[in-house]
Every structure is written in C-alpha cells, then in structure tokens.
C-alpha cells in the first residue's frame, strides 16, 4: 500500500472544490432573493418547477456536446471520460422535467391502489421538487453506474469466453516454467511426445521481445498448420483465405490492440528488426486478442527461421485423438520427472477455467465501488427526506390532528420514498445502458484497443428498478418512523 502526499492533496482539493462549486449557485440565489420570498417555501418551489424547462434544454445541449466530443476526439481517453461526464450531467439536468411527467402518470395509479395517501405522496414529492430532484438524480446516477458497469463486465466476460472457446482449440498446452525460459524446450522431447499414439498433431510457439525506435514489440512465431491457424479469429477476413500468404510469404498477422495503437490496416507493412537488419512484412490479417493490451505480432515459424537464427521453442500444444482423455494424458506427462521439473502442462479445460477465474477476480473490486456508490446515494436520499420532513413537520402535525393515524403517516412518507426510488430507477435504466455503451465502445476501446459486443438482457433493468426502490425505502425508513412517532402537539409548536 503506497500512501503519497500527492494523493491526499488531490482528494482534499477535489472535495473542497466540488463542495464550494456546489454551494455557489444556491448562495447566489440566496443573495438575490428577498427575505419575504425566502420565508415562503411555496414561492421557491414554484420557481423551481418553472425552471425545469430550461434545465431540459441545458440537458439536451449537454448530450449534443458529448456527441460532438466523441466524434472529434479521435483516440483520446480523457475526451471519452469527458463525454461520459457530459452525458451523466445531461441526465441530471433533465431529471426535474422527467419527474414532473412521471408524477402525473403515477398519480392516478397511486390513487387507485393507495387511495388518498397515494395521491398525497405524488403531490408531496412534486411540492418539494427543489429537494427531491437532487436526491432522485443522485440515486439514478449511482444505480446507473451499477447497471452500466455490470453490463460492461458481462459483455466483456462474454467476449473473452467466446474468444477462449475459439482460440483454445488444442487439447493440452505445454510451456516452460519461469526459471527456464531462456533455455527453450528440447526438440527431441517434443518429437518423442508427438510419436505417442494419443497425439494427432503438434504446434509450437516462440515468444520474442523485439525493440525498435517506437518501443518494444511482442513477436510470436507459431509453428502450426492450416487447421490450428483457424484458432485465430480474424477481423473481417476468412482464415483459409489468409493462410497461404501467412505460411509462405513475408507476411504476419497482428492483434487488434496492436493495429489500433499503431493505426495499421490489412495490406500495410510493419518493419521488424531481424538478425540481418530491418525487414518489412506485409500485414495479411488482424485478429481478436484479449491477452495483451499492447498487442502482439504473429509470424509463421518457417518465416521466422528465415530471418532469425533462433531455434528455441518456448511452448507447444498437443491435439489428441478423439479417444484420448486430455486430463489423464496431462497426468501421464507430469509423471515424467523432466517434464514436471522444467515444464508445466495444462489441459484445455484447465486453461479456460483459470483464465475466467482470473477475469472474475480482476473485477471483484468493482463490486465494492458499486456498493459505495449506492451507499452515497442512499445517504443523499436520507438527507433530502430528513430535510423535507423537518420542513413539513407542521403540515404532518395538522394531518395528524385532523385524523391521520401514525400508520397512515408512516405509509405516506414511505410511499414518497418508494416513488422517488421508482422514478430514479426509470431514469437509471437508459442512463446505465448509455454508460455501458460508452464504456464498451469508447473507454475500453481507447484504453486497450479491444472490441466487444454489447451483451444486454432484462436483468439489469430489473436490478435498476429494484435497487432504486429498495435504496429509497431504506433511506426513508428512519424519517418515516421519526415523524410517525412525533406527537402532533410538539410538531405544531415547532418554530
């Protein structure tokens, strides 16, 4: 754990700056407003409701600005995050207008099922729009972050799983242990294993790190045949059409991240430093790869041997016959002391399962971050509801004095909380989907060069609605119990 003064300074400046910025607008309004208006809450609320049409225009303008930024920013990651911020800000600005529309729709439904208390709940949320709009927007943004990140992770996992299922076509993979990487694998050992009756085919690989003026290049020399070559999922090209040029000519295929970071296309040339000097190789294909964010270059072993005096083999893959059991064959290989001491052998299933386990562990931290976002939003809802209950203490006391029971008062406040959560859920659903789209096609693309398919189903929508309502009800529980237990006489004497 590294704790630096710079990190604390950034956090302090950010917290102070955001707090002061958030206070500027209400401070300016308070300074310009006469004391009589300040004392009349209804006039202030009326001004807020008249202002929501202007906020709707500003929200639409924020979305348009985000679209322009995404179109003109090229590969800039900072611009991508800036556009995402503008999109979220646009949703926050249109929240009041959306609330007014949804409250009009929900009012007859609540009256039909909850009676007068339901109608009072919808009007209560609308009459305190200056406070409820901020709480609803905060909850909607927090829940949308949960939905957006969840959709992004599920889409990413689905893409990685599909890639693994296609890329890992061999039955067994054998590689060097870390401490033996420089020596290579004995070719006689590979030949002896290839002669075993369970082995149908063998492919070899050699990892090399090259360096030129642009930096480091990860080169993989693949000794494989046409069938094994099909494990590389090419972008917009067929493997069989690329294979003749890849296996016989001065040609390579590059991973999608490498092509994205270096602005390379099929047909372009890539210059590599060989043992005899720099040599240009034609790019015959681009393939999907999630194993490296910097990208790799793949060359056929026969082409590699022409330009590098390097007979070393770093790894090899075994394709077994249909009758062979991969797990049992791995156990047999591990019984060989030489193999068990210098090499590691893994079956196709083991490699796939461990890869997905690593993927899931990588994103475990996002569960904590999403939980923190929801907790912060719940605190915002709690603060808003508590302030509303303090302001409406006399109103509730009058209702109690005229016959409203503590249970009905508790139901009224709970209905208002649930209604705010429901509205936040309706706003969070489209915002979460847009957030996921930006994360998948803009942020991840510009950060790592990976392309993914957007995988979406109804589960995130249901999660958003349920999470919003539950969070709002949890936040409104304390104010509801507090106001229901307050004697009407004490509340009427409140000044």
C-alpha positions in Angstrom: 0.0 0.0 0.0 1.5 3.3 -1.1 0.2 6.4 0.5 1.6 9.6 -1.0 1.1 13.3 -0.1 0.0 14.0 -3.6 -2.9 11.6 -3.4 -4.2 13.2 -0.2 -3.7 16.7 -1.7 -5.7 15.7 -4.8 -8.5 14.3 -2.7 -8.6 17.4 -0.5 -8.6 19.8 -3.4 -11.3 17.8 -5.2 -13.5 17.6 -2.1 -13.1 21.3 -1.3 -13.5 22.4 -4.9 -16.7 20.3 -5.5 -18.2 21.5 -2.3 -17.6 25.2 -3.0 -18.8 24.8 -6.6 -22.0 23.1 -5.4 -22.6 25.9 -2.9 -22.1 28.8 -5.4 -25.5 28.6 -7.2 -27.7 28.4 -4.0 -25.5 31.1 -2.4 -26.0 33.3 -5.4 -29.8 32.7 -5.4 -30.0 33.4 -1.6 -28.1 36.6 -2.0 -30.5 37.8 -4.8 -33.8 36.7 -3.1 -35.7 38.9 -0.8 -36.3 37.7 2.8 -40.1 37.5 2.2 -39.6 35.0 -0.6 -37.1 33.0 1.4 -39.7 32.7 4.2 -42.3 31.4 1.7 -41.4 27.9 0.7 -44.2 27.6 -1.9 -42.8 30.5 -3.9 -39.4 28.9 -4.0 -40.8 25.6 -5.1 -42.9 27.4 -7.8 -39.7 28.9 -9.2 -38.0 25.5 -9.3 -40.9 24.0 -11.2 -40.9 26.9 -13.7 -37.2 26.4 -14.3 -37.3 22.7 -15.3 -38.0 23.5 -18.9 -34.7 25.5 -19.1 -32.8 22.6 -17.4 -34.3 20.3 -20.1 -32.7 22.5 -22.8 -29.4 22.5 -21.0 -29.5 18.8 -20.6 -30.1 18.3 -24.3 -27.3 20.7 -25.1 -25.0 18.6 -22.8 -25.9 15.5 -24.8 -25.2 17.2 -28.0 -21.8 18.4 -26.7 -21.0 14.8 -25.7 -21.8 13.6 -29.2 -19.5 16.2 -30.7 -16.7 15.4 -28.3 -16.9 11.7 -29.2 -16.9 12.3 -32.9 -14.0 14.7 -32.9 -11.7 13.4 -30.1 -10.0 10.6 -32.0 -8.3 8.2 -29.6 -8.3 10.5 -26.6 -9.2 8.7 -23.4 -9.6 11.9 -21.5 -12.1 13.1 -24.1 -14.0 9.9 -23.7 -14.4 10.3 -20.0 -15.3 14.0 -20.6 -18.1 12.9 -22.9 -19.4 10.4 -20.4 -19.4 13.1 -17.8 -21.5 15.4 -20.1 -23.9 12.5 -20.7 -24.4 12.0 -17.0 -24.8 15.7 -16.4 -27.4 15.8 -19.1 -29.5 13.1 -17.4 -29.1 15.0 -14.1 -30.4 18.2 -15.7 -33.4 16.6 -17.3 -34.4 14.8 -14.1 -36.8 17.6 -12.9 -38.7 17.5 -16.2 -38.9 13.7 -16.2 -40.1 13.7 -12.6 -42.9 16.1 -13.4 -44.0 13.9 -16.3 -43.8 10.6 -14.4 -45.5 12.0 -11.3 -48.5 13.0 -13.5 -48.6 9.4 -14.9 -48.2 7.8 -11.5 -50.7 10.0 -9.6 -53.9 8.1 -10.8 -52.3 4.7 -10.4 -51.3 5.5 -6.8 -54.8 6.9 -6.1 -56.3 3.7 -7.5 -54.2 1.4 -5.3 -53.4 3.5 -2.2 -56.3 5.9 -2.1 -55.8 9.4 -0.8 -52.4 8.6 0.7 -51.2 7.6 -2.7 -52.3 10.9 -4.2 -50.8 12.9 -1.3 -47.5 11.0 -1.9 -47.2 12.0 -5.5 -48.1 15.6 -4.7 -45.7 15.7 -1.8 -42.8 14.7 -4.0 -43.8 17.3 -6.5 -44.3 20.0 -3.9 -40.7 19.5 -2.6 -39.1 19.3 -6.1 -36.2 21.5 -5.1 -35.0 18.8 -2.7 -36.4 15.6 -4.3 -34.9 16.3 -7.7 -31.4 16.3 -6.4 -31.9 13.2 -4.4 -33.5 11.4 -7.3 -30.8 12.4 -9.7 -28.1 11.3 -7.3 -29.7 7.9 -6.8 -30.3 7.5 -10.5 -26.7 8.2 -11.3 -25.5 5.8 -8.6 -27.8 3.0 -9.8 -26.9 3.7 -13.5 -23.2 3.2 -12.6 -24.1 -0.2 -11.1 -26.1 -1.1 -14.3 -23.5 0.3 -16.7 -20.5 -1.4 -15.1 -22.5 -4.7 -14.8 -23.4 -4.6 -18.5 -19.8 -3.8 -19.4 -18.4 -6.6 -17.3 -20.9 -9.2 -18.6 -20.3 -8.1 -22.2 -16.5 -8.2 -21.6 -16.7 -11.6 -20.0 -18.9 -12.9 -22.8 -16.4 -11.7 -25.4 -13.5 -13.2 -23.5 -15.3 -16.5 -23.0 -16.2 -16.7 -26.7 -12.6 -15.8 -27.7 -11.2 -18.5 -25.3 -13.6 -21.1 -26.7 -12.4 -20.4 -30.2 -8.7 -19.7 -29.5 -8.0 -22.7 -27.2 -8.6 -25.5 -29.8 -5.7 -27.7 -28.7 -6.3 -30.3 -26.0 -3.1 -29.7 -24.0 -0.8 -26.7 -23.7 2.8 -27.1 -22.5 5.1 -24.2 -21.7 8.3 -23.5 -19.9 8.5 -22.8 -16.2 9.5 -19.2 -15.4 13.1 -20.1 -14.5 13.8 -22.0 -17.7 12.6 -19.5 -20.3 16.0 -18.8 -21.8 16.9 -22.4 -22.5 13.9 -23.4 -24.5 12.3 -26.8 -24.8 14.2 -29.8 -26.1 13.0 -30.5 -29.6 13.7 -34.2 -29.1 11.3 -34.2 -26.2 8.6 -32.7 -28.4 9.3 -35.2 -31.1 9.0 -38.1 -28.6 5.7 -36.8 -27.3 4.4 -36.3 -30.8 5.1 -40.0 -31.6 2.7 -41.1 -28.8 -0.4 -42.9 -30.1 -2.8 -40.4 -28.4 -1.2 -37.4 -30.2 -2.7 -36.4 -33.5 -0.9 -33.2 -34.1 1.6 -30.8 -32.5 2.0 -27.0 -32.9 4.9 -25.0 -31.4 5.5 -21.4 -30.4 8.3 -19.0 -29.6 7.9 -15.7 -27.8 10.4 -13.0 -28.7 10.6 -9.3 -27.5 11.9 -7.0 -30.2 12.9 -3.4 -29.8 12.9 -0.5 -32.3 12.6 3.3 -32.1 8.9 3.0 -31.3 9.4 0.7 -28.3 9.0 -3.0 -27.6 7.3 -5.4 -29.9 6.0 -8.8 -28.8 6.6 -11.3 -31.6 5.1 -14.8 -31.5 6.5 -17.4 -34.0 3.8 -20.0 -34.5 4.7 -23.4 -35.9 1.2 -24.6 -36.9 -0.8 -26.0 -39.8 -3.9 -24.7 -41.6 -6.3 -26.4 -39.1 -4.5 -24.9 -36.0 -4.4 -21.5 -37.7 -8.2 -21.3 -37.6 -8.0 -20.7 -33.8 -7.1 -17.1 -34.7 -10.3 -15.2 -35.1 -9.6 -12.7 -37.9 -11.4 -9.4 -38.2 -13.5 -9.2 -41.4 -11.4 -11.9 -43.1 -11.5 -15.7 -43.6 -8.6 -17.8 -42.2 -8.4 -20.1 -45.2 -8.0 -17.0 -47.5 -5.2 -15.6 -45.4 -3.4 -18.9 -44.7 -1.5 -19.3 -48.0 0.1 -15.8 -47.7 0.8 -16.2 -43.9 2.5 -19.5 -44.3 4.6 -18.9 -47.4 5.2 -15.2 -47.9 6.8 -12.4 -45.9 3.6 -11.8 -44.1 2.3 -11.5 -40.5 -0.9 -11.1 -38.7 -1.3 -8.6 -35.8 -3.7 -8.4 -32.9 -6.5 -5.9 -32.8 -4.9 -3.8 -29.9 -1.6 -3.6 -31.9 -3.5 -2.5 -35.0 -5.5 0.1 -33.0 -2.5 1.6 -31.2 -0.4 1.9 -34.4 -3.2 2.8 -36.9 -2.4 -0.2 -39.0 -4.7 -1.9 -41.5 -4.6 -5.1 -43.6 -2.2 -4.5 -46.5 0.1 -2.2 -44.6 3.7 -3.0 -43.9 5.3 -3.4 -40.5 9.1 -3.1 -40.1 10.7 -5.6 -37.7 14.4 -5.7 -36.6 15.8 -9.1 -37.8 19.2 -10.6 -37.4 20.1 -9.3 -40.9 18.7 -5.8 -40.4 15.3 -4.2 -40.6 12.7 -6.0 -42.8 9.2 -5.0 -43.9 6.5 -7.6 -43.5 3.0 -7.3 -45.0 0.0 -7.4 -42.7 -2.3 -10.1 -44.0 -4.8 -10.1 -41.2 -5.9 -8.6 -37.9 -7.1 -11.0 -35.1 -9.1 -10.6 -31.9 -7.0 -10.9 -28.8 -7.7 -10.1 -25.1 -4.4 -11.5 -23.8 -2.5 -8.2 -24.2 -3.5 -4.6 -24.3 -0.2 -3.6 -26.1 -0.8 -6.1 -28.9 1.3 -8.8 -30.5 2.6 -9.7 -33.9 2.3 -13.4 -35.1 4.5 -14.9 -37.7 4.7 -18.4 -39.1 7.7 -20.3 -37.8 9.1 -21.0 -41.2 9.2 -17.3 -42.0 10.7 -16.6 -38.5 13.5 -19.1 -39.2 14.5 -17.3 -42.4 15.3 -14.1 -40.6 16.3 -15.1 -37.1 18.9 -17.6 -36.0 16.9 -18.8 -33.1 15.9 -22.5 -32.9 14.4 -22.1 -29.4 10.8 -23.4 -28.8 9.0 -21.7 -25.8 5.8 -23.7 -25.8 3.9 -26.4 -27.7 0.3 -27.5 -28.0 -1.0 -31.1 -28.4 -4.0 -32.1 -30.4 -5.1 -35.5 -29.2 -7.2 -38.2 -30.9 -10.9 -38.4 -30.2 -10.4 -41.5 -28.0 -7.8 -39.9 -25.7 -8.6 -38.3 -22.3 -6.8 -34.9 -22.0 -6.8 -34.9 -18.2 -5.4 -38.4 -18.0 -2.8 -37.6 -20.6 -1.7 -34.5 -18.6 -1.3 -36.7 -15.5 0.9 -39.0 -17.6 3.1 -36.1 -18.8 3.5 -34.9 -15.2 4.8 -38.3 -14.2 7.9 -37.6 -16.3 10.4 -36.0 -13.9 12.0 -33.9 -16.7 8.7 -32.5 -17.8 7.4 -31.9 -14.3 10.5 -30.1 -13.3 11.0 -27.8 -16.3 7.6 -27.6 -17.9 4.0 -27.0 -17.0 1.2 -28.9 -18.8 -2.4 -27.8 -18.7 -5.5 -29.2 -20.3 -7.8 -27.0 -22.5 -10.4 -27.1 -19.8 -8.0 -26.0 -17.0 -6.6 -23.1 -19.0 -10.1 -21.9 -19.8 -11.4 -22.2 -16.3 -8.3 -20.5 -14.7 -8.5 -17.7 -17.3 -12.1 -16.9 -16.4 -11.3 -17.2 -12.7 -8.6 -14.5 -13.2 -11.0 -12.4 -15.1 -13.6 -12.6 -12.3 -11.0 -11.8 -9.6 -9.9 -8.8 -11.7 -13.3 -7.1 -11.4 -14.0 -8.0 -7.8 -13.0 -4.5 -6.7 -15.8 -3.1 -8.9 -18.4 -4.7 -6.6 -17.1 -2.7 -3.7 -17.0 0.5 -5.8 -20.6 0.0 -6.9 -21.7 -0.7 -3.3 -20.0 2.6 -2.2 -21.8 4.5 -4.9 -25.2 3.2 -3.8 -24.4 3.9 -0.1 -23.5 7.5 -1.0 -26.8 7.8 -3.0 -28.8 6.4 0.0 -27.2 9.0 2.3 -28.3 11.7 -0.2 -31.8 10.4 -0.2 -31.8 10.2 3.6 -30.6 13.8 3.8 -33.2 15.1 1.4 -36.0 13.2 3.1 -34.9 14.3 6.6 -34.9 17.9 5.4 -38.3 17.6 3.8 -39.8 16.1 7.0 -38.3 18.9 9.1 -39.8 21.5 6.8 -43.2 19.7 6.6 -43.4 18.9 10.4 -46.3 21.4 10.8 -48.1 20.0 7.8 -47.8 16.5 9.1 -48.9 17.6 12.6 -52.1 19.2 11.1 -52.8 16.0 9.2 -52.4 14.0 12.5 -54.6 16.5 14.3 -57.3 16.1 11.7 -57.4 12.3 11.9 -54.4 10.9 10.0 -53.1 7.9 12.1 -49.4 7.3 12.7 -49.6 4.2 10.5 -51.1 6.3 7.6 -48.4 9.0 8.1 -45.7 6.3 8.0 -47.3 4.9 4.8 -47.4 8.4 3.3 -43.7 9.0 3.9 -42.8 5.5 2.8 -44.8 5.9 -0.4 -43.0 9.2 -1.2 -39.7 7.4 -0.7 -40.7 4.5 -2.8 -42.0 6.8 -5.5 -38.7 8.7 -5.6 -36.8 5.3 -5.9 -39.1 4.2 -8.7 -38.5 7.4 -10.7 -34.8 7.1 -10.1 -35.0 3.5 -11.4 -36.7 4.7 -14.6 -34.0 7.3 -15.2 -31.2 4.9 -14.3 -32.2 2.3 -16.9 -31.4 4.3 -20.1 -28.5 6.1 -18.4 -27.0 2.8 -17.4 -27.4 1.5 -20.9 -25.7 4.6 -22.4 -23.0 4.4 -19.8 -22.3 0.7 -20.7 -22.2 1.7 -24.4 -19.6 4.4 -23.8 -17.5 2.1 -21.5 -17.5 -0.7 -24.1 -17.1 1.2 -27.4 -15.3 4.3 -26.3 -13.4 3.9 -23.0 -12.3 0.3 -23.3 -11.6 0.7 -27.0 -9.4 3.7 -26.5 -7.7 2.3 -23.3 -6.9 -1.2 -24.5 -7.8 -1.4 -28.2 -10.3 -4.3 -27.6 -13.6 -4.5 -29.4 -16.5 -6.2 -27.6 -20.1 -7.0 -28.3 -22.7 -5.3 -26.2 -24.5 -8.1 -24.3 -27.7 -6.9 -22.7 -30.8 -8.5 -21.2 -33.7 -7.6 -19.0 -31.9 -8.5 -15.8 -30.0 -5.1 -15.4 -33.3 -3.2 -15.9 -35.0 -5.2 -13.2 -31.9 -4.8 -11.0 -32.0 -1.0 -11.5 -35.7 -0.7 -10.6 -35.4 -3.0 -7.5 -32.2 -1.5 -6.3 -33.5 2.1 -6.6 -36.8 1.3 -4.8 -35.1 -0.7 -2.0 -32.4 2.0 -1.6 -35.0 4.8 -1.4 -37.2 2.8 1.0 -34.2 2.1 3.2 -33.3 5.8 3.3 -36.9 6.8 4.1 -37.4 4.3 6.9 -35.8 6.5 9.6 -37.6 9.8 8.7 -40.9 7.9 8.4 -40.6 6.3 11.9 -39.4 9.5 13.4 -42.3 11.6 12.1 -44.9 8.9 12.9 -43.7 8.8 16.5 -43.6 12.6 16.9 -46.6 13.9 19.0 -48.7 16.4 16.9 -48.7 19.0 19.7 -44.9 19.1 19.7 -44.8 19.5 16.0 -47.4 22.3 16.0 -45.2 24.2 18.4 -42.2 23.9 16.2 -40.7 27.2 15.1 
